[in-house]
């Protein structure tokens, strides 16, 4: 999954599930892993990481706040 699609998917999940998007992505990742579809599982892991970053309250040290 491209980086752009990862972020697009993450934003779409937030619109649909709110904070529950993290749980949805984790369940998707686990489901594909259990089915042996490791490529899709890794893709959902990327979405999960994007969601965690979006919901994080931490500001990276190199961030510029406007």
Secondary structure as GFF3:
##gff-version 3
##sequence-region A 1 66
A	DSSP	alpha_helix	3	17	.	.	.	ID=ss1
A	DSSP	three_ten_helix	18	20	.	.	.	ID=ss2
A	DSSP	alpha_helix	21	34	.	.	.	ID=ss3
A	DSSP	alpha_helix	38	55	.	.	.	ID=ss4
###
